[in-house]
Amino acid sequence: MDRRRPGREEQASRLLADTVLMVAASALVFMPLARYAAEEPQMFLFRGMSRLASDQVNAVPPNALLVFVQNIVNALLFFNWRGDSVWVNTIPGVPILDSLSGGLFVLGVSWSLYSLVRHRDVRQLHVGIFLFFAMLPSIMSVAYPGENPSTVRMGAAIPIVALLMATALHAVLARLWLWVGVAPPNPASLAVQSVTIGSLLKAQKSSSNIGFGPLLVGVFAIAVIGSIWKSNLEAYFTAYPAQHTLSSQHASRFGDVIKGFEAFGGLRDDAFILPGSYWVDWRLMAIEAGDIKWRPIIENVAAARTHDGRPGKRLYIVHPEDRTSLDQLRQWYPQSTFTVAAFPETMGQPLFVTVEVPPGALAVSR
């Protein structure tokens, strides 16, 4: 078998071929989005341009350069210090990496910088460039710096971050193996960049000092990976669902009420929702009810009187803290049925109040 290292020309040809394949694959993936960009150029650019230069595309925010620099700092802190603030995407304010993963990430970045400066390893420069450009969609939110760092917009950084973490873990395991399995540590051996677990395995086989190096390194690796796994398991399946449940609009519950109203003889067009501050999006309610074009929102409680005399029963969904509207409906329609809706995911707190008005009911004037 020919184990010779490829020459510069062969390396260049491989790099060129891989680059062409990467660009071609990216173009194929981008084709659906490219069609939308051609058909709706303003909408395609709106989100990005509005984040860069406010909602007015030509308006440049004040001190934009300073905001941009601060965005870079906040983006770098995203992994191990202060995370995204959007509860839909993540646990607000919590770093995207757990403590151990964050430590490995910092160690990986430090190792990468050391390799670049000490050994002139240009590959580390590529890693840094890729990481910066992967964070750029979030960093460019100059007009809305509160949206940076963004878990969604920095998704492209995942493989780079994982690579840096793996590099750090590999370096730690290799040095640990070197220390307990083959030879005692010394400054020269600890600084050798070419030490790998593979090379240590070969050295271990040829060494008479078998020791307990493999066992210790294996236990350490399992402990590290197990701790990371446990932390992420708790965050993803316990902490995140709990905070998401408390913050969610629970539009599906509204949709269930509408479906139940229809199941017992009501008409969807006779169901309405009153507006409320920081409440459910009626468009989501329409989707959950099964009709995306349905518009159940009414301007205020006074609009309920315009529905008087309808032959079918009516349903009004009211914010539980909107005492004015609830009292007004109770005064106008004393025969109505009022039901407070609370669910386990809202910790027993009322989510909404339903008011079912009998068929043909007219408002009582007092």
ABEGO torsion letter per residue (X at the ends): XBABBBBAAAAAAAAAAAAAAAAAAAAAAAAAAAAAAAABAAAAAAAAAAAAAEABAABBBBGAAAAAAAAAAAAAAAAAABBBABAAABBBGBBABBAAAAAAAAAAAAAAAAAAAAAGBAAAAAAAAAAAAAAAAAAABAABAAAOBBAAAAAAAAAAAAAAAAAAAAAAAAAAAAAAAABBBBAAAAABAABBAAAAAAAAAABABAEAAAAAAAAAAAAAAAAAAAAAAAAAAAAAAAAAAAABAGAAAAAAAAAAAAAAGBBAAABBBBBBBGBBBAAAAAAAAGBAABBABBABAAAAAAABGBABBBBBBBBAABAAAAAAAAAABAABBBBBBBBAAAGGBBABBBBBBBBGBBBBBX
